[in-house]
Amino acid sequence: MCKKSISKLIDLQLAKIDNQNRVDELYGAFCKVYYDELERNKLVQKVNGVKTRNYNKPWWNDKLSALWAIVVQKDKELKLSEASRHRRRQHDAFKKAQNNFDKLLKQEKNIFKKNQELDLENAVGSNPRDFWAKMSKLGPRREDNQLMEVNGENGETF
């Protein structure tokens, strides 16, 4: 009796381990598909082997990602420094990296906006439909306020 119950417990544990391995494989496959789709749709970029996400900033590029990585590194170095003289130098290096990043970010943002304006100006004279299609994308997005269901007098849902 004891052998049967121990054998049964071992079989249950092995089945749980097997199920967990299957779940892990499925999760790995899901993650691979997910990240492949993000990369394909340009929502994730690789910078120095590290994946970075693009949070709907079309002006963001590899230069900005590299400068951002430098800012993060300088910040970590600043937080780890202990001596006051060394800390001051680390702080200066951090501020310089931060200013370089901010300067390039403003430049890239302004270049992107200027290109959008030029596209609109070119579309005005050449193709009015294209112009209005681009204009509709610029403003705030409309919310869908349509009713999804209607409740009748008898409490019925349509």
HUHULIN-V127264 format. One record per backbone hydrogen bond with DSSP energy under -0.5 kcal/mol. NH is the residue of the N-H (numbers start at 0). CO is the residue of the C=O. E is the energy in kcal/mol with one decimal. If there is no record, write none. Layout:
NH&CO&E + NH&CO&E
This chain:
4&0&-2.1 + 5&1&-2.3 + 6&2&-2.6 + 7&3&-2.5 + 8&4&-2.4 + 9&5&-2.5 + 10&6&-2.3 + 11&7&-2.3 + 12&8&-2.4 + 13&9&-2.6 + 14&10&-2.2 + 15&11&-2.3 + 16&12&-2.5 + 17&13&-2.4 + 18&14&-2.6 + 19&15&-2.6 + 20&16&-2.3 + 21&17&-2.0 + 22&18&-2.5 + 23&19&-2.6 + 24&20&-2.2 + 25&21&-2.5 + 26&22&-2.7 + 27&23&-2.3 + 28&24&-2.3 + 29&25&-2.6 + 30&26&-2.7 + 31&27&-2.1 + 32&28&-2.3 + 33&29&-2.8 + 34&30&-2.7 + 35&31&-2.2 + 36&32&-2.2 + 37&33&-2.1 + 38&34&-2.4 + 39&35&-2.5 + 40&36&-2.2 + 41&38&-1.2 + 42&37&-3.3 + 43&37&-1.0 + 44&51&-3.1 + 46&44&-0.6 + 46&49&-3.0 + 49&46&-2.0 + 51&44&-3.4 + 53&42&-3.0 + 54&52&-0.7 + 55&53&-1.5 + 57&55&-0.5 + 59&56&-2.1 + 64&60&-2.0 + 65&61&-2.5 + 66&62&-2.5 + 67&63&-2.6 + 68&64&-2.2 + 69&65&-1.8 + 70&66&-2.3 + 71&67&-2.5 + 72&68&-2.2 + 73&69&-2.7 + 74&70&-2.2 + 75&71&-2.2 + 76&72&-2.4 + 77&73&-2.3 + 78&74&-2.2 + 79&75&-1.6 + 80&76&-1.2 + 86&82&-2.8 + 87&83&-2.1 + 88&84&-1.9 + 89&85&-2.4 + 90&86&-2.4 + 91&87&-2.3 + 92&88&-2.4 + 93&89&-2.4 + 94&90&-2.6 + 95&91&-2.3 + 96&92&-2.3 + 97&93&-2.7 + 98&94&-2.6 + 99&95&-2.4 + 100&96&-2.3 + 101&97&-2.7 + 102&98&-2.6 + 103&99&-2.3 + 104&100&-2.6 + 105&101&-2.3 + 106&102&-2.2 + 107&103&-2.9 + 108&104&-2.3 + 109&105&-2.6 + 110&106&-2.6 + 111&107&-2.3 + 112&108&-2.5 + 113&109&-2.6 + 114&110&-2.4 + 115&111&-2.0 + 116&112&-2.3 + 117&113&-2.4 + 118&114&-2.2 + 119&115&-2.1 + 120&116&-2.5 + 121&117&-2.5 + 122&118&-1.9 + 123&119&-1.6 + 124&120&-1.0 + 125&121&-1.4 + 126&122&-1.4 + 130&126&-2.1 + 131&127&-2.5 + 132&128&-2.1 + 133&129&-2.3 + 134&130&-2.4 + 135&131&-2.0 + 136&132&-0.8 + 137&133&-0.7 + 137&134&-0.9 + 138&134&-1.0 + 144&142&-1.0 + 151&149&-0.5 + 151&155&-3.7 + 154&151&-1.4 + 157&149&-3.0 + 157&155&-0.5
